[in-house]
Amino acid sequence: MRLRLLTRLAAALFFMHSACYAQPADRQRLQATLLEKQAKKDFFKDTSYIDALNELAHFNYRISADSLFRYANKALDYAKKAGYRRGESNALRQLANGYRLTGDYTNMLSFYQQALTIAEKIGEPGLLGKNLVTISQAYTDIGRIDEALQLSERVKNLSGQAGDSTNLAKTLDGIGEIWYRRKQYDMASQYFSEAAQLAMAMKNEWQYIIETDQIGKVQYAKGQYRQALPTYLHSLEYFTRTGDRILVSMSATMVARVYLELKKYPEALTYAKLSLREASTLGSLIEIKNACYILSGIYKAKGDYRNALQYRERTIHLSDTLFNDQMRNKIARLEAKHEYEKKEALLKEEQAKKDILQKAIVRTQRLEIGFSVAVIIILSILARVLYRSRSAKQKANRALMNMNAEINRQKEAIEVQSLQLLINNQQKDKLFSIISHDLKTPLHSLHTVLDLLKANALSETQINQMMEELRHEVDYSSELVGNLLSWSNSQLNGMAAKPVPLNLRALADEVLQLHKNKAAQKKIALSNRIPRSLQGYADKDMMHMIVRNLVSNAVKFCEAGDTITIGGKTMGDAIEICVSDTGTGINNDILDKINRQRIVTTYGTADEKGTGLGMLLCREFIELNHGLLRVESEWTQGTRCLFTLPLLQRPAQPLVTSPV
């Protein structure tokens, strides 16, 4: 213990002279530089002015996200106007840092990749290394550890070759973080120690404190809480003194965790609230999530289950916001786009070389033609031969033009198919994201209620209220799973309609009986006006599912006193079934999306939730039975869902869906 205190005292004395007021001094210097440059004409074209803006953006990373974005956006605008590529790359990296701070990982990775592309084109090792370090850290944040380690090893070699000690220290720290996340704590401690020694050699107190803080994190992971506590308190004091809000939040969280492990709940609560306050001021979603998580644990340990549940639900919400499937899909598409743009640039470069060669060939051909004309004048005997040669060339050119036209037609057809496939995939991505989230929410709620029941933390009234809410969620999940199974069966295995003669009035009676209780609860009247003699020819199970979904939607969007009516009539050799209601109706934007077969998520008059999958199934099953669906509605004026069916059996091949 005495040795550790002496080591820390020596380090403090070593850095005291140069670093205690480094950050305020840097800010004053940079702001003075901006004022000095702004007094000159065309100051925004001055590269040193753009560099100062980028430095101020970097300075505000740990203090104010708004200030970071303001300075970085100015730097990016001026760098583009001045054609200053290095400044443009730095500004893009600072903007990516801001998105990383606020938890927007999609924009973060996009801006990092743009900055990296410019650095690669410039070919400057130092700039390239900085961009690779930040991308490696971003990969570590989102859990892509293997890729982060590969990038870090590459940056380590680049930094060593360029003699960039600062970047090398950050790289060693990043590799240590990767080993820490793999729970190989001895390897992590080794890299953190190397980075600390390098920071000491550079007289970089901030980096040195970071590394000692990292070593404290390893001690915490090993269960050495009393050894880790002084390290975290010292780091917190330093970051508070230098105004580093993000690191104040992170250090306060770790202090709270140590006190929680030591069962000192008042101290743990104090530091956890400090962490949440600083993270909220800065707008860092991931640190807000971490603070909420430790607050949930502290209140649970104290027996305050109400506050524990509140912070736990907030933690789950932030986790879903930061790391949902849709975000991961966007990141994957951004990376694919980045690789495609790189390949496209190489192809354009190759094409440019071919164009130059082709121009040289064309010039040569023109000279040959001129020479040939002179020869024709002198040697008339060769005129017939040259004429035939020219005719042959023209024929070949016409054939080539026809081939090019055919290729262009095929290319346009492929592009149309690709666009349709992209739209379909986007629809399915959105559908799966909604389903995964909606199935997960009832399970989270059930798990939370079971925990509270186990802890005897609820009254009988609260239990009854929660059971009623769970019943609604289970009803919704049951309907969702039923529709999902029908849809997946039609998509994966293909489905053919098996038409039979149908008594449509009896089918409608069955469906209305299923919805009788739910309609009674909302005081909605149900009416079946299909003539008893009306007979259709369609698949019975599909028709049952279609009418059930349409009536269910009508119940969702009706209020007390409204009426739902099922009617039918003959139209030539077909019949038309209409499910109408006097409910709230549909606004034009949502109605347009439904008619364009888009997935629409809405809430009913009693907050019943829908995914839009039911309408997709209805449309698909109606088309399988040789019918058409249309939806008519006006806001506040009710809704009419109409579809047609064959009246009598007719010879036709069954329409079969193709598996995706």
PyMOL commands that set and color helices and strands:
alter all, ss='L'
color gray80, all
select helices_A, chain A and resi 2-19+22-38+43-45+47-62+65-82+85-102+105-122+125-141+145-162+165-181+185-202+205-221+225-241+245-261+265-282+285-302+305-322+325-378+380-454+460-492+504-514+516-521+540-556+588-595+613-624
alter helices_A, ss='H'
color red, helices_A
select strands_A, chain A and resi 500-503+525-529+535-538+563-571+574-581+602-603+609-610+629-633+639-646
alter strands_A, ss='S'
color yellow, strands_A
deselect
rebuild
show_as cartoon
